[in-house]
Amino acid sequence: MQKKFSAAQTNAAFMTMLREQGDGHCKRASDASTDYTRVQIRESSVFEQLMPSEPCADNELTPQLSSDKNVRLVNREPNSPGAVTVPLGQQPIMYNFRGDRYPVYFDRMMTRKYTKDMSELRTYGIDLRQILTDNAILDMEFEYDRKMLSAMQSIVGVEGSVVPETGIVQNLKIVDASGVSRRGLKELNKILPRSFAKLSAAVIVVNHITVHDVTAFGRDEVGGDLSEAMFTEGFTAKRMFGVTWIVTNKHELIDENEFWMTASPDFLGKSYVLEDTTLYIKKEAMNLEFYAYCERGATIGNPAAVAKGRIAIV
């Protein structure tokens, strides 16, 4: 059987399914206990905050001639050649305009298939299945972030290289003997406005280690009240330099002293969910198996909306 749930609902769904079996071969599980020691902090998707997903219906997909892969075409703002000054009596220059589109390809992401003899769960004082399911769903979101950051990396290229589509460097190394400073962050904010699109960064993403360098800013850099607040409370500000900051613990994906900048979602691209997170549960005799999957797609449709910076001492 298949049922769709959010991560918070998966345990209730599991319990309901077992009760509905009615075959007399499974006991009613006891209430779950939270009396256990956590080991790792897992986060929901970072990229989802940069480019929120929208649902996609089957009739919005575009059939392909050579593949059964699901694709949706998205319209992109057309280019215009600009205006010119002409002598009196002249007619406008002809320009045959057309629209522009880009594809969003969908992929399926899946957790591992978890299996267990149900009798082996008798001695656990916690709902082991619920914990695994919740964590596995967050692991899928980690995979989504990994894929999207890889796409962003392919746009900005290697450090110091010029992006062909924009003609500017969008992967910049800034050398600052004092490390992460207000001056370095100011230089990072100059990257996107240099392109033909003249965009400004709407979001900066850093990891949870680098942000400690920001909390070290003194009164001469951020003012007395904010400096004191960061000294006592840590980084709680959501906006600095007119930009929203997102702090993630996924340092496997974003290195220390690395800053990712994106424009607002309207200029970035499109993200769609074709099939929301689905939990598949199967109970056969004394054995239980379950896994989660989803199908979604996202494309960065504007190469001028992404930049990366690194602040180094040398």
C-alpha positions in Angstrom: 0.0 0.0 0.0 1.1 3.6 -0.6 0.2 6.6 1.5 1.4 10.2 1.4 2.6 11.8 4.6 4.7 14.6 5.9 7.7 13.5 8.1 5.6 14.3 11.2 2.8 12.1 10.1 4.6 8.9 9.2 4.4 7.3 12.6 0.7 7.7 12.9 0.3 6.3 9.4 2.4 3.3 10.3 0.3 2.6 13.4 -2.9 2.9 11.5 -1.7 0.5 8.8 -0.8 -2.1 11.4 -4.2 -1.8 13.2 -6.0 -2.1 9.8 -4.3 -5.4 9.0 -6.8 -7.4 11.1 -5.0 -10.7 10.5 -4.2 -11.4 14.1 -0.4 -11.6 13.5 0.7 -8.3 14.9 0.4 -6.7 18.2 -0.6 -3.1 18.8 2.6 -1.1 19.2 3.0 0.8 22.5 3.3 4.6 22.6 6.6 5.9 21.4 9.2 7.2 23.9 11.6 10.0 23.3 14.0 8.7 25.9 17.0 8.3 23.8 20.3 10.2 23.0 20.5 11.9 19.7 23.7 11.8 17.7 23.4 14.0 14.7 21.5 17.1 13.7 19.8 16.9 10.3 18.3 19.8 8.5 15.6 20.3 6.0 16.5 21.5 2.5 18.5 24.7 2.1 17.8 25.1 -1.6 14.1 25.0 -0.9 14.5 28.3 0.9 16.3 29.8 -2.1 13.8 28.6 -4.7 10.5 27.3 -3.1 8.9 24.4 -4.9 5.5 24.4 -6.6 3.3 21.4 -7.4 3.4 20.2 -10.9 0.4 18.3 -12.5 0.7 15.6 -15.2 -0.9 17.8 -17.8 1.8 20.4 -17.3 4.5 18.0 -18.5 5.8 18.1 -22.1 6.0 14.8 -24.0 9.5 14.0 -25.4 10.1 12.4 -28.8 13.1 10.3 -27.8 12.5 9.7 -24.0 9.9 9.0 -21.5 11.6 11.2 -18.9 9.3 13.7 -17.3 10.0 17.3 -18.4 8.3 20.6 -18.0 9.1 23.6 -20.1 9.3 27.0 -18.4 9.1 30.4 -20.2 12.0 32.8 -19.7 11.9 36.6 -20.0 12.7 37.4 -23.7 15.6 39.6 -24.6 15.0 42.9 -26.3 17.6 44.7 -28.5 17.2 48.1 -26.8 16.2 51.5 -28.3 18.2 53.7 -30.7 18.2 57.4 -31.7 17.3 58.0 -35.4 16.9 61.2 -37.6 13.5 62.5 -38.1 11.5 60.8 -40.9 13.1 57.3 -40.2 11.1 54.2 -39.5 11.8 51.8 -36.6 14.3 49.0 -37.2 12.6 45.7 -37.6 13.1 43.1 -34.9 11.5 39.6 -35.2 10.9 38.6 -31.6 10.5 35.2 -30.1 10.0 33.7 -26.7 12.6 31.7 -24.8 12.1 28.5 -22.7 14.2 26.2 -20.6 13.5 22.6 -19.4 13.0 21.3 -15.9 13.8 17.6 -15.7 12.4 15.4 -12.9 14.2 12.8 -11.0 13.2 10.4 -8.3 15.0 10.3 -5.0 14.7 7.4 -2.6 15.8 6.3 0.8 17.2 2.9 1.6 14.7 0.1 2.0 14.6 -0.7 5.7 13.6 -4.2 6.8 13.1 -5.9 10.1 11.6 -8.9 11.7 8.9 -7.3 13.8 9.7 -9.6 16.8 13.1 -8.0 17.1 11.4 -4.6 17.9 9.9 -5.9 21.1 12.7 -4.8 23.4 13.1 -1.2 22.1 11.7 1.5 24.3 11.5 3.9 21.4 9.8 3.8 18.0 12.9 2.9 16.0 11.0 2.9 12.7 9.7 6.5 13.2 13.2 7.8 14.0 14.7 6.1 10.9 11.9 7.3 8.7 12.2 10.9 9.9 15.9 10.9 9.4 15.7 9.2 6.0 13.4 11.8 4.7 15.8 14.5 5.8 18.6 12.5 4.0 16.6 12.8 0.8 16.5 16.6 1.3 20.3 16.5 1.8 20.6 14.7 -1.6 18.4 17.4 -3.2 20.7 20.2 -1.8 23.7 18.3 -3.0 22.4 18.1 -6.5 21.4 21.7 -6.6 24.7 23.0 -5.2 26.4 20.9 -7.9 24.3 22.7 -10.5 25.2 26.1 -9.0 28.9 25.1 -9.0 28.7 24.2 -12.7 27.3 27.7 -13.4 29.9 29.7 -11.6 32.8 27.5 -12.7 36.3 27.3 -11.2 37.5 30.1 -9.0 38.4 33.2 -10.9 36.9 32.0 -14.3 34.6 34.1 -16.4 31.1 32.8 -16.9 30.5 32.8 -20.7 26.8 33.6 -20.4 27.4 36.7 -18.3 31.0 37.8 -19.1 31.9 38.3 -15.4 33.6 36.3 -12.7 31.0 34.7 -10.4 33.3 32.6 -8.4 35.6 35.1 -6.6 38.4 34.7 -4.1 38.8 37.7 -1.8 42.1 38.0 0.1 41.7 39.7 3.5 44.4 39.5 6.1 41.8 39.9 8.8 39.7 37.0 7.5 36.0 37.4 7.2 35.4 41.1 7.6 32.9 43.8 6.6 35.1 44.8 3.7 35.2 41.3 2.4 31.4 40.9 2.6 31.0 44.2 0.8 33.1 42.9 -2.1 31.0 39.7 -2.2 27.8 41.8 -2.6 29.3 43.5 -5.7 29.6 40.3 -7.7 26.0 39.9 -9.0 25.4 43.6 -9.8 28.3 43.5 -12.3 26.5 41.3 -14.9 24.1 42.4 -17.6 21.2 41.5 -15.4 22.2 44.0 -12.7 20.8 41.7 -10.0 21.5 42.0 -6.3 22.0 39.2 -3.9 18.8 38.4 -2.0 20.2 35.5 0.1 23.7 34.5 1.3 24.2 30.9 2.5 27.1 30.0 4.8 27.8 27.0 7.0 27.4 27.0 10.8 31.2 27.2 11.3 31.9 30.3 9.1 29.1 32.2 10.8 31.1 32.4 14.0 33.5 34.7 12.2 30.6 37.0 11.5 29.6 37.0 15.2 33.1 38.3 16.0 32.4 41.6 14.2 33.0 44.5 16.6 31.2 47.7 17.3 33.1 49.5 14.6 31.8 47.1 12.0 28.1 46.4 12.9 27.3 48.9 15.6 26.9 48.6 19.4 23.5 46.9 19.8 24.1 44.2 17.1 27.6 43.6 18.3 26.4 43.0 21.8 23.6 40.8 20.7 25.9 38.5 18.7 28.3 38.4 21.6 25.6 37.2 24.0 23.2 35.3 21.7 25.3 34.2 18.7 24.1 34.8 15.2 20.4 35.4 15.4 20.1 38.2 12.8 18.3 37.1 9.6 19.4 40.1 7.5 22.7 41.9 7.2 23.9 44.2 4.4 20.2 44.2 3.2 20.5 40.4 2.5 18.8 37.5 4.1 21.3 35.1 5.7 20.8 31.3 5.8 23.1 29.3 8.1 23.3 25.6 7.4 25.1 22.8 9.2 25.8 21.0 5.9 29.5 21.7 5.9 29.9 18.6 3.7 28.3 20.8 0.9 29.5 24.3 1.8 33.1 24.7 2.9 34.3 27.1 5.6 34.8 30.7 4.5 32.6 30.0 1.5 29.6 32.2 0.7 26.8 31.4 -1.8 24.7 34.3 -3.1 21.5 34.0 -5.1 19.0 36.5 -6.4 15.3 36.4 -5.5 13.4 33.3 -6.7 11.7 35.2 -9.5 15.1 35.7 -11.1 16.6 32.3 -10.2 14.6 29.6 -11.8 11.8 27.1 -11.1 11.5 24.1 -8.8 8.6 21.7 -9.0 7.3 18.6 -7.1 5.7 16.0 -9.3 5.2 13.5 -6.5 5.5 14.5 -2.9 7.3 12.5 -0.3 5.6 9.1 -0.2 6.1 6.4 2.4 5.8 2.9 1.2 5.1 0.3 4.0 4.7 -3.4 3.5 4.0 -6.0 6.2 4.2 -9.6 5.2 3.8 -12.2 8.0 6.4 -11.3 10.6 8.5 -9.1 8.4 8.3 -5.3 7.9 9.8 -3.2 5.2 9.5 0.5 4.4 11.1 3.2 2.4 10.3 6.8 1.2 10.6 8.4 -2.2 9.7 11.5 -4.1 9.9 12.9 -7.6 10.9 16.5 -8.1 12.8 18.7 -10.5 14.5 22.1 -10.4 16.5 24.2 -12.9 18.4 27.4 -12.4 17.1 29.3 -15.4 19.3 32.4 -15.0 23.1 32.1 -14.8 23.3 35.7 -13.7 21.4 35.0 -10.5 24.1 32.8 -8.8 27.5 33.7 -7.3 30.1 32.2 -5.0 32.8 33.8 -2.9 35.6 32.7 -0.7 37.4 34.9 1.8 40.9 33.8 2.4 43.8 35.2 4.5 46.3 34.6 1.8 
